[in-house]
Every structure is written in structure tokens, then in C-alpha cells.
């Protein structure tokens, strides 16, 4: 599903125009990004949680050359789905 399809479906389900639905989605994404910059966890009830995790530096080996390289530490965005969603996906989308 691309953004246009998502916004169209959201607008139909909420009764808002597509422009209003797009603006609401933009505000949600912008607010989440602000919270990530602060290092906060964003919890969406009945869906899951998003958080920034720190990956430690590590040594990587290039398989073709055997050369060892140091990979610097970095921050990554992690999503942990709600247990109900995990079960639904595991069961092929049925409850």
C-alpha cells in the first residue's frame, strides 16, 4: 500500500478529506520524529512501540577479502509489535 492509497482509505474511514487526512498523518509522523530525537519511546496502544536503540561498535569481516573493519556505533529505530499483532501475523492474519 502506498501513501496515496493509505491516505484515501484513512479519509474514507474517518470522513475527513484526503488533504486533512494527509495533514493528520504528517503531524503524527513529525511528532514521533520529535520524540525520537529526545530519545523517548513512542507507544501506540494496541499496535506496538517504537524506540531508538544504540548498536555498539563491532568488527566486521569482508567475506571476499577477509579484511577486518571496525563498524562505528549507531542509533537505529526499533519497532516492537503488540503481542496480539504478533499472533495475528503468525496465524496468517486471522485471529
ZAVEX-164128 format. One record per residue: residue in one letter; x, y, z of N, C-alpha, C in turn. Coordinates in steps of 0.05 Angstrom, whole numbers, m for minus. Atoms other than C-alpha are relative to their C-alpha. Layout:
% residues N
<tilo><gunu>a</gunu><n_u>X</n_u><n_v>Y</n_v><n_w>Z</n_w><ca_u>X</ca_u><ca_v>Y</ca_v><ca_w>Z</ca_w><c_u>X</c_u><c_v>Y</c_v><c_w>Z</c_w></tilo>
...
This chain:
% residues 95
<tilo><gunu>x</gunu><n_u>17</n_u><n_v>m23</n_v><n_w>0</n_w><ca_u>0</ca_u><ca_v>0</ca_v><ca_w>0</ca_w><c_u>18</c_u><c_v>25</c_v><c_w>0</c_w></tilo>
<tilo><gunu>x</gunu><n_u>m16</n_u><n_v>m25</n_v><n_w>0</n_w><ca_u>30</ca_u><ca_v>67</ca_v><ca_w>m19</ca_w><c_u>m14</c_u><c_v>22</c_v><c_w>15</c_w></tilo>
<tilo><gunu>x</gunu><n_u>11</n_u><n_v>m22</n_v><n_w>m16</n_w><ca_u>18</ca_u><ca_v>134</ca_v><ca_w>14</ca_w><c_u>m27</c_u><c_v>9</c_v><c_w>m10</c_w></tilo>
<tilo><gunu>x</gunu><n_u>25</n_u><n_v>m9</n_v><n_w>11</n_w><ca_u>m37</ca_u><ca_v>155</ca_v><ca_w>m33</ca_w><c_u>m23</c_u><c_v>m18</c_v><c_w>7</c_w></tilo>
<tilo><gunu>x</gunu><n_u>20</n_u><n_v>19</n_v><n_w>m7</n_w><ca_u>m76</ca_u><ca_v>91</ca_v><ca_w>m22</ca_w><c_u>m7</c_u><c_v>1</c_v><c_w>30</c_w></tilo>
<tilo><gunu>x</gunu><n_u>4</n_u><n_v>m1</n_v><n_w>m29</n_w><ca_u>m66</ca_u><ca_v>96</ca_v><ca_w>53</ca_w><c_u>m17</c_u><c_v>24</c_v><c_w>8</c_w></tilo>
<tilo><gunu>x</gunu><n_u>14</n_u><n_v>m24</n_v><n_w>m6</n_w><ca_u>m90</ca_u><ca_v>168</ca_v><ca_w>56</ca_w><c_u>m29</c_u><c_v>m1</c_v><c_w>m10</c_w></tilo>
<tilo><gunu>x</gunu><n_u>27</n_u><n_v>3</n_v><n_w>11</n_w><ca_u>m150</ca_u><ca_v>153</ca_v><ca_w>12</ca_w><c_u>m17</c_u><c_v>m17</c_v><c_w>18</c_w></tilo>
<tilo><gunu>x</gunu><n_u>15</n_u><n_v>18</n_v><n_w>m17</n_w><ca_u>m171</ca_u><ca_v>95</ca_v><ca_w>56</ca_w><c_u>m5</c_u><c_v>13</c_v><c_w>28</c_w></tilo>
<tilo><gunu>x</gunu><n_u>3</n_u><n_v>m13</n_v><n_w>m26</n_w><ca_u>m159</ca_u><ca_v>135</ca_v><ca_w>120</ca_w><c_u>m22</c_u><c_v>22</c_v><c_w>m2</c_w></tilo>
<tilo><gunu>x</gunu><n_u>19</n_u><n_v>m21</n_v><n_w>3</n_w><ca_u>m200</ca_u><ca_v>193</ca_v><ca_w>93</ca_w><c_u>m29</c_u><c_v>m12</c_v><c_w>m2</c_w></tilo>
<tilo><gunu>x</gunu><n_u>26</n_u><n_v>13</n_v><n_w>3</n_w><ca_u>m258</ca_u><ca_v>146</ca_v><ca_w>74</ca_w><c_u>m10</c_u><c_v>m10</c_v><c_w>28</c_w></tilo>
<tilo><gunu>x</gunu><n_u>8</n_u><n_v>11</n_v><n_w>m26</n_w><ca_u>m258</ca_u><ca_v>113</ca_v><ca_w>143</ca_w><c_u>m6</c_u><c_v>21</c_v><c_w>21</c_w></tilo>
<tilo><gunu>x</gunu><n_u>4</n_u><n_v>m20</n_v><n_w>m20</n_w><ca_u>m254</ca_u><ca_v>178</ca_v><ca_w>182</ca_w><c_u>m20</c_u><c_v>22</c_v><c_w>m8</c_w></tilo>
<tilo><gunu>x</gunu><n_u>19</n_u><n_v>m20</n_v><n_w>9</n_w><ca_u>m299</ca_u><ca_v>222</ca_v><ca_w>139</ca_w><c_u>14</c_u><c_v>27</c_v><c_w>m5</c_w></tilo>
<tilo><gunu>x</gunu><n_u>m15</n_u><n_v>m24</n_v><n_w>6</n_w><ca_u>m244</ca_u><ca_v>274</ca_v><ca_w>130</ca_w><c_u>7</c_u><c_v>1</c_v><c_w>m29</c_w></tilo>
<tilo><gunu>x</gunu><n_u>m10</n_u><n_v>m1</n_v><n_w>27</n_w><ca_u>m219</ca_u><ca_v>299</ca_v><ca_w>64</ca_w><c_u>28</c_u><c_v>m12</c_v><c_w>m2</c_w></tilo>
<tilo><gunu>x</gunu><n_u>m27</n_u><n_v>11</n_v><n_w>3</n_w><ca_u>m155</ca_u><ca_v>270</ca_v><ca_w>35</ca_w><c_u>21</c_u><c_v>19</c_v><c_w>10</c_w></tilo>
<tilo><gunu>x</gunu><n_u>m20</n_u><n_v>m20</n_v><n_w>m9</n_w><ca_u>m118</ca_u><ca_v>335</ca_v><ca_w>49</ca_w><c_u>1</c_u><c_v>1</c_v><c_w>30</c_w></tilo>
<tilo><gunu>x</gunu><n_u>0</n_u><n_v>0</n_v><n_w>m29</n_w><ca_u>m140</ca_u><ca_v>334</ca_v><ca_w>122</ca_w><c_u>13</c_u><c_v>m25</c_v><c_w>11</c_w></tilo>
<tilo><gunu>x</gunu><n_u>m12</n_u><n_v>25</n_v><n_w>m9</n_w><ca_u>m121</ca_u><ca_v>261</ca_v><ca_w>129</ca_w><c_u>30</c_u><c_v>0</c_v><c_w>m3</c_w></tilo>
<tilo><gunu>x</gunu><n_u>m29</n_u><n_v>m2</n_v><n_w>5</n_w><ca_u>m53</ca_u><ca_v>274</ca_v><ca_w>98</ca_w><c_u>13</c_u><c_v>18</c_v><c_w>21</c_w></tilo>
<tilo><gunu>x</gunu><n_u>m11</n_u><n_v>m19</n_v><n_w>m20</n_w><ca_u>m42</ca_u><ca_v>333</ca_v><ca_w>146</ca_w><c_u>1</c_u><c_v>m14</c_v><c_w>27</c_w></tilo>
<tilo><gunu>x</gunu><n_u>m1</n_u><n_v>14</n_v><n_w>m25</n_w><ca_u>m60</ca_u><ca_v>289</ca_v><ca_w>206</ca_w><c_u>22</c_u><c_v>m20</c_v><c_w>1</c_w></tilo>
<tilo><gunu>x</gunu><n_u>m22</n_u><n_v>20</n_v><n_w>1</n_w><ca_u>m12</ca_u><ca_v>234</ca_v><ca_w>185</ca_w><c_u>27</c_u><c_v>15</c_v><c_w>2</c_w></tilo>
<tilo><gunu>x</gunu><n_u>m25</n_u><n_v>m16</n_v><n_w>m1</n_w><ca_u>43</ca_u><ca_v>287</ca_v><ca_w>174</ca_w><c_u>6</c_u><c_v>9</c_v><c_w>28</c_w></tilo>
<tilo><gunu>x</gunu><n_u>m3</n_u><n_v>m9</n_v><n_w>m28</n_w><ca_u>31</ca_u><ca_v>314</ca_v><ca_w>244</ca_w><c_u>8</c_u><c_v>m23</c_v><c_w>18</c_w></tilo>
<tilo><gunu>x</gunu><n_u>m7</n_u><n_v>23</n_v><n_w>m16</n_w><ca_u>34</ca_u><ca_v>245</ca_v><ca_w>275</ca_w><c_u>29</c_u><c_v>m8</c_v><c_w>m4</c_w></tilo>
<tilo><gunu>x</gunu><n_u>m28</n_u><n_v>7</n_v><n_w>6</n_w><ca_u>99</ca_u><ca_v>228</ca_v><ca_w>239</ca_w><c_u>20</c_u><c_v>20</c_v><c_w>10</c_w></tilo>
<tilo><gunu>x</gunu><n_u>m18</n_u><n_v>m21</n_v><n_w>m10</n_w><ca_u>130</ca_u><ca_v>295</ca_v><ca_w>256</ca_w><c_u>3</c_u><c_v>m1</c_v><c_w>30</c_w></tilo>
<tilo><gunu>x</gunu><n_u>0</n_u><n_v>1</n_v><n_w>m29</n_w><ca_u>111</ca_u><ca_v>288</ca_v><ca_w>329</ca_w><c_u>16</c_u><c_v>m24</c_v><c_w>9</c_w></tilo>
<tilo><gunu>x</gunu><n_u>m16</n_u><n_v>24</n_v><n_w>m6</n_w><ca_u>140</ca_u><ca_v>217</ca_v><ca_w>331</ca_w><c_u>30</c_u><c_v>6</c_v><c_w>m4</c_w></tilo>
<tilo><gunu>x</gunu><n_u>m28</n_u><n_v>m7</n_v><n_w>6</n_w><ca_u>205</ca_u><ca_v>243</ca_v><ca_w>299</ca_w><c_u>11</c_u><c_v>18</c_v><c_w>22</c_w></tilo>
<tilo><gunu>x</gunu><n_u>m10</n_u><n_v>m17</n_v><n_w>m22</n_w><ca_u>210</ca_u><ca_v>297</ca_v><ca_w>353</ca_w><c_u>5</c_u><c_v>m16</c_v><c_w>25</c_w></tilo>
<tilo><gunu>x</gunu><n_u>m4</n_u><n_v>17</n_v><n_w>m24</n_w><ca_u>202</ca_u><ca_v>245</ca_v><ca_w>408</ca_w><c_u>25</c_u><c_v>m17</c_v><c_w>m3</c_w></tilo>
<tilo><gunu>x</gunu><n_u>m24</n_u><n_v>16</n_v><n_w>4</n_w><ca_u>255</ca_u><ca_v>201</ca_v><ca_w>376</ca_w><c_u>26</c_u><c_v>16</c_v><c_w>4</c_w></tilo>
<tilo><gunu>x</gunu><n_u>m23</n_u><n_v>m18</n_v><n_w>m4</n_w><ca_u>303</ca_u><ca_v>260</ca_v><ca_w>375</ca_w><c_u>6</c_u><c_v>4</c_v><c_w>30</c_w></tilo>
<tilo><gunu>x</gunu><n_u>m4</n_u><n_v>m2</n_v><n_w>m29</n_w><ca_u>292</ca_u><ca_v>265</ca_v><ca_w>450</ca_w><c_u>7</c_u><c_v>m26</c_v><c_w>13</c_w></tilo>
<tilo><gunu>x</gunu><n_u>m7</n_u><n_v>26</n_v><n_w>m11</n_w><ca_u>305</ca_u><ca_v>191</ca_v><ca_w>459</ca_w><c_u>m23</c_u><c_v>m14</c_v><c_w>13</c_w></tilo>
<tilo><gunu>x</gunu><n_u>24</n_u><n_v>11</n_v><n_w>m13</n_w><ca_u>234</ca_u><ca_v>176</ca_v><ca_w>481</ca_w><c_u>m10</c_u><c_v>m25</c_v><c_w>m15</c_w></tilo>
<tilo><gunu>x</gunu><n_u>14</n_u><n_v>23</n_v><n_w>12</n_w><ca_u>196</ca_u><ca_v>111</ca_v><ca_w>468</ca_w><c_u>m28</c_u><c_v>10</c_v><c_w>m7</c_w></tilo>
<tilo><gunu>x</gunu><n_u>27</n_u><n_v>m8</n_v><n_w>8</n_w><ca_u>132</ca_u><ca_v>122</ca_v><ca_w>428</ca_w><c_u>m17</c_u><c_v>m26</c_v><c_w>0</c_w></tilo>
<tilo><gunu>x</gunu><n_u>17</n_u><n_v>23</n_v><n_w>m3</n_w><ca_u>78</ca_u><ca_v>73</ca_v><ca_w>449</ca_w><c_u>m27</c_u><c_v>6</c_v><c_w>m12</c_w></tilo>
<tilo><gunu>x</gunu><n_u>26</n_u><n_v>m3</n_v><n_w>12</n_w><ca_u>16</ca_u><ca_v>65</ca_v><ca_w>406</ca_w><c_u>m17</c_u><c_v>m23</c_v><c_w>10</c_w></tilo>
<tilo><gunu>x</gunu><n_u>16</n_u><n_v>21</n_v><n_w>m12</n_w><ca_u>m36</ca_u><ca_v>26</ca_v><ca_w>445</ca_w><c_u>m13</c_u><c_v>m19</c_v><c_w>m21</c_w></tilo>
<tilo><gunu>x</gunu><n_u>11</n_u><n_v>21</n_v><n_w>17</n_w><ca_u>m60</ca_u><ca_v>m39</ca_v><ca_w>413</ca_w><c_u>15</c_u><c_v>m3</c_v><c_w>m27</c_w></tilo>
<tilo><gunu>x</gunu><n_u>m15</n_u><n_v>2</n_v><n_w>25</n_w><ca_u>m6</ca_u><ca_v>m32</ca_v><ca_w>359</ca_w><c_u>29</c_u><c_v>m9</c_v><c_w>6</c_w></tilo>
<tilo><gunu>x</gunu><n_u>m28</n_u><n_v>7</n_v><n_w>m6</n_w><ca_u>65</ca_u><ca_v>m31</ca_v><ca_w>387</ca_w><c_u>15</c_u><c_v>25</c_v><c_w>10</c_w></tilo>
<tilo><gunu>x</gunu><n_u>m17</n_u><n_v>m23</n_v><n_w>m10</n_w><ca_u>123</ca_u><ca_v>13</ca_v><ca_w>409</ca_w><c_u>24</c_u><c_v>3</c_v><c_w>m18</c_w></tilo>
<tilo><gunu>x</gunu><n_u>m23</n_u><n_v>m8</n_v><n_w>16</n_w><ca_u>178</ca_u><ca_v>49</ca_v><ca_w>372</ca_w><c_u>20</c_u><c_v>11</c_v><c_w>20</c_w></tilo>
<tilo><gunu>x</gunu><n_u>m21</n_u><n_v>m12</n_v><n_w>m16</n_w><ca_u>244</ca_u><ca_v>64</ca_v><ca_w>405</ca_w><c_u>27</c_u><c_v>1</c_v><c_w>m14</c_w></tilo>
<tilo><gunu>x</gunu><n_u>m27</n_u><n_v>m3</n_v><n_w>11</n_w><ca_u>315</ca_u><ca_v>85</ca_v><ca_w>388</ca_w><c_u>18</c_u><c_v>m18</c_v><c_w>17</c_w></tilo>
<tilo><gunu>x</gunu><n_u>m19</n_u><n_v>18</n_v><n_w>m14</n_w><ca_u>367</ca_u><ca_v>32</ca_v><ca_w>405</ca_w><c_u>28</c_u><c_v>7</c_v><c_w>m10</c_w></tilo>
<tilo><gunu>x</gunu><n_u>m28</n_u><n_v>m5</n_v><n_w>7</n_w><ca_u>442</ca_u><ca_v>40</ca_v><ca_w>405</ca_w><c_u>14</c_u><c_v>m26</c_v><c_w>m7</c_w></tilo>
<tilo><gunu>x</gunu><n_u>m15</n_u><n_v>23</n_v><n_w>7</n_w><ca_u>482</ca_u><ca_v>m11</ca_v><ca_w>367</ca_w><c_u>30</c_u><c_v>6</c_v><c_w>6</c_w></tilo>
<tilo><gunu>x</gunu><n_u>m28</n_u><n_v>m4</n_v><n_w>m8</n_w><ca_u>552</ca_u><ca_v>m19</ca_v><ca_w>395</ca_w><c_u>19</c_u><c_v>m3</c_v><c_w>m24</c_w></tilo>
<tilo><gunu>x</gunu><n_u>m19</n_u><n_v>4</n_v><n_w>22</n_w><ca_u>614</ca_u><ca_v>m15</ca_v><ca_w>352</ca_w><c_u>8</c_u><c_v>m30</c_v><c_w>0</c_w></tilo>
<tilo><gunu>x</gunu><n_u>m7</n_u><n_v>28</n_v><n_w>3</n_w><ca_u>636</ca_u><ca_v>m82</ca_v><ca_w>325</ca_w><c_u>20</c_u><c_v>m3</c_v><c_w>m23</c_w></tilo>
<tilo><gunu>x</gunu><n_u>m19</n_u><n_v>6</n_v><n_w>21</n_w><ca_u>687</ca_u><ca_v>m114</ca_v><ca_w>280</ca_w><c_u>m14</c_u><c_v>m17</c_v><c_w>m21</c_w></tilo>
<tilo><gunu>x</gunu><n_u>12</n_u><n_v>15</n_v><n_w>22</n_w><ca_u>663</ca_u><ca_v>m138</ca_v><ca_w>212</ca_w><c_u>22</c_u><c_v>m11</c_v><c_w>m18</c_w></tilo>
<tilo><gunu>x</gunu><n_u>m20</n_u><n_v>12</n_v><n_w>18</n_w><ca_u>700</ca_u><ca_v>m184</ca_v><ca_w>165</ca_w><c_u>m12</c_u><c_v>m1</c_v><c_w>m28</c_w></tilo>
<tilo><gunu>x</gunu><n_u>9</n_u><n_v>1</n_v><n_w>27</n_w><ca_u>692</ca_u><ca_v>m174</ca_v><ca_w>90</ca_w><c_u>5</c_u><c_v>m29</c_v><c_w>m10</c_w></tilo>
<tilo><gunu>x</gunu><n_u>m4</n_u><n_v>29</n_v><n_w>7</n_w><ca_u>679</ca_u><ca_v>m246</ca_v><ca_w>65</ca_w><c_u>17</c_u><c_v>m4</c_v><c_w>m25</c_w></tilo>
<tilo><gunu>x</gunu><n_u>m15</n_u><n_v>5</n_v><n_w>25</n_w><ca_u>711</ca_u><ca_v>m236</ca_v><ca_w>m4</ca_w><c_u>30</c_u><c_v>6</c_v><c_w>4</c_w></tilo>
<tilo><gunu>x</gunu><n_u>m28</n_u><n_v>m7</n_v><n_w>m3</n_w><ca_u>776</ca_u><ca_v>m204</ca_v><ca_w>20</ca_w><c_u>12</c_u><c_v>m9</c_v><c_w>27</c_w></tilo>
<tilo><gunu>x</gunu><n_u>m10</n_u><n_v>8</n_v><n_w>m27</n_w><ca_u>780</ca_u><ca_v>m227</ca_v><ca_w>93</ca_w><c_u>9</c_u><c_v>24</c_v><c_w>16</c_w></tilo>
<tilo><gunu>x</gunu><n_u>m9</n_u><n_v>m24</n_v><n_w>m14</n_w><ca_u>795</ca_u><ca_v>m155</ca_v><ca_w>112</ca_w><c_u>m19</c_u><c_v>6</c_v><c_w>23</c_w></tilo>
<tilo><gunu>x</gunu><n_u>15</n_u><n_v>m7</n_v><n_w>m24</n_w><ca_u>772</ca_u><ca_v>m135</ca_v><ca_w>182</ca_w><c_u>m4</c_u><c_v>30</c_v><c_w>1</c_w></tilo>
<tilo><gunu>x</gunu><n_u>6</n_u><n_v>m29</n_v><n_w>m1</n_w><ca_u>737</ca_u><ca_v>m68</ca_v><ca_w>191</ca_w><c_u>m15</c_u><c_v>6</c_v><c_w>26</c_w></tilo>
<tilo><gunu>x</gunu><n_u>14</n_u><n_v>m8</n_v><n_w>m24</n_w><ca_u>712</ca_u><ca_v>m31</ca_v><ca_w>252</ca_w><c_u>m25</c_u><c_v>16</c_v><c_w>m9</c_w></tilo>
<tilo><gunu>x</gunu><n_u>26</n_u><n_v>m13</n_v><n_w>6</n_w><ca_u>638</ca_u><ca_v>m12</ca_v><ca_w>245</ca_w><c_u>m6</c_u><c_v>18</c_v><c_w>24</c_w></tilo>
<tilo><gunu>x</gunu><n_u>5</n_u><n_v>m18</n_v><n_w>m23</n_w><ca_u>624</ca_u><ca_v>50</ca_v><ca_w>288</ca_w><c_u>m28</c_u><c_v>m4</c_v><c_w>12</c_w></tilo>
<tilo><gunu>x</gunu><n_u>27</n_u><n_v>2</n_v><n_w>m13</n_w><ca_u>566</ca_u><ca_v>53</ca_v><ca_w>338</ca_w><c_u>m20</c_u><c_v>17</c_v><c_w>m15</c_w></tilo>
<tilo><gunu>x</gunu><n_u>21</n_u><n_v>m16</n_v><n_w>13</n_w><ca_u>500</ca_u><ca_v>78</ca_v><ca_w>311</ca_w><c_u>m27</c_u><c_v>m4</c_v><c_w>15</c_w></tilo>
<tilo><gunu>x</gunu><n_u>27</n_u><n_v>1</n_v><n_w>m11</n_w><ca_u>428</ca_u><ca_v>92</ca_v><ca_w>331</ca_w><c_u>m18</c_u><c_v>m11</c_v><c_w>m21</c_w></tilo>
<tilo><gunu>x</gunu><n_u>19</n_u><n_v>11</n_v><n_w>19</n_w><ca_u>373</ca_u><ca_v>51</ca_v><ca_w>299</ca_w><c_u>m28</c_u><c_v>1</c_v><c_w>12</c_w></tilo>
<tilo><gunu>x</gunu><n_u>28</n_u><n_v>0</n_v><n_w>m8</n_w><ca_u>297</ca_u><ca_v>55</ca_v><ca_w>302</ca_w><c_u>m10</c_u><c_v>m28</c_v><c_w>2</c_w></tilo>
<tilo><gunu>x</gunu><n_u>9</n_u><n_v>27</n_v><n_w>m4</n_w><ca_u>266</ca_u><ca_v>m8</ca_v><ca_w>330</ca_w><c_u>m30</c_u><c_v>1</c_v><c_w>6</c_w></tilo>
<tilo><gunu>x</gunu><n_u>29</n_u><n_v>3</n_v><n_w>m5</n_w><ca_u>192</ca_u><ca_v>m29</ca_v><ca_w>328</ca_w><c_u>m5</c_u><c_v>m27</c_v><c_w>13</c_w></tilo>
<tilo><gunu>x</gunu><n_u>8</n_u><n_v>25</n_v><n_w>m13</n_w><ca_u>163</ca_u><ca_v>m80</ca_v><ca_w>376</ca_w><c_u>m30</c_u><c_v>m1</c_v><c_w>m1</c_w></tilo>
<tilo><gunu>x</gunu><n_u>29</n_u><n_v>2</n_v><n_w>2</n_w><ca_u>93</ca_u><ca_v>m101</ca_v><ca_w>357</ca_w><c_u>m13</c_u><c_v>m10</c_v><c_w>25</c_w></tilo>
<tilo><gunu>x</gunu><n_u>17</n_u><n_v>10</n_v><n_w>m21</n_w><ca_u>38</ca_u><ca_v>m114</ca_v><ca_w>407</ca_w><c_u>m3</c_u><c_v>m30</c_v><c_w>m3</c_w></tilo>
<tilo><gunu>x</gunu><n_u>2</n_u><n_v>30</n_v><n_w>1</n_w><ca_u>31</ca_u><ca_v>m188</ca_v><ca_w>425</ca_w><c_u>m24</c_u><c_v>m9</c_v><c_w>m16</c_w></tilo>
<tilo><gunu>x</gunu><n_u>23</n_u><n_v>8</n_v><n_w>16</n_w><ca_u>m38</ca_u><ca_v>m190</ca_v><ca_w>393</ca_w><c_u>7</c_u><c_v>1</c_v><c_w>m30</c_w></tilo>
<tilo><gunu>x</gunu><n_u>m8</n_u><n_v>m3</n_v><n_w>29</n_w><ca_u>m8</ca_u><ca_v>m166</ca_v><ca_w>326</ca_w><c_u>19</c_u><c_v>m22</c_v><c_w>m7</c_w></tilo>
<tilo><gunu>x</gunu><n_u>m19</n_u><n_v>22</n_v><n_w>6</n_w><ca_u>48</ca_u><ca_v>m217</ca_v><ca_w>331</ca_w><c_u>m16</c_u><c_v>m26</c_v><c_w>m6</c_w></tilo>
<tilo><gunu>x</gunu><n_u>16</n_u><n_v>24</n_v><n_w>4</n_w><ca_u>m4</ca_u><ca_v>m273</ca_v><ca_w>338</ca_w><c_u>m15</c_u><c_v>1</c_v><c_w>m26</c_w></tilo>
<tilo><gunu>x</gunu><n_u>15</n_u><n_v>m3</n_v><n_w>25</n_w><ca_u>m46</ca_u><ca_v>m246</ca_v><ca_w>281</ca_w><c_u>17</c_u><c_v>m5</c_v><c_w>m25</c_w></tilo>
<tilo><gunu>x</gunu><n_u>m18</n_u><n_v>3</n_v><n_w>23</n_w><ca_u>14</ca_u><ca_v>m244</ca_v><ca_w>234</ca_w><c_u>9</c_u><c_v>m30</c_v><c_w>m1</c_w></tilo>
<tilo><gunu>x</gunu><n_u>m9</n_u><n_v>28</n_v><n_w>m1</n_w><ca_u>37</ca_u><ca_v>m313</ca_v><ca_w>257</ca_w><c_u>m21</c_u><c_v>m18</c_v><c_w>m11</c_w></tilo>
<tilo><gunu>x</gunu><n_u>22</n_u><n_v>16</n_v><n_w>8</n_w><ca_u>m32</ca_u><ca_v>m341</ca_v><ca_w>243</ca_w><c_u>m10</c_u><c_v>7</c_v><c_w>m28</c_w></tilo>
<tilo><gunu>x</gunu><n_u>8</n_u><n_v>m8</n_v><n_w>27</n_w><ca_u>m35</ca_u><ca_v>m311</ca_v><ca_w>173</ca_w><c_u>m20</c_u><c_v>21</c_v><c_w>m2</c_w></tilo>
<tilo><gunu>x</gunu><n_u>18</n_u><n_v>m22</n_v><n_w>1</n_w><ca_u>m76</ca_u><ca_v>m251</ca_v><ca_w>190</ca_w><c_u>m27</c_u><c_v>m5</c_v><c_w>12</c_w></tilo>
<tilo><gunu>x</gunu><n_u>26</n_u><n_v>6</n_v><n_w>m12</n_w><ca_u>m134</ca_u><ca_v>m287</ca_v><ca_w>223</ca_w><c_u>4</c_u><c_v>m1</c_v><c_w>31</c_w></tilo>
<tilo><gunu>x</gunu><n_u>m2</n_u><n_v>0</n_v><n_w>m29</n_w><ca_u>m150</ca_u><ca_v>m283</ca_v><ca_w>297</ca_w><c_u>m7</c_u><c_v>m27</c_v><c_w>11</c_w></tilo>
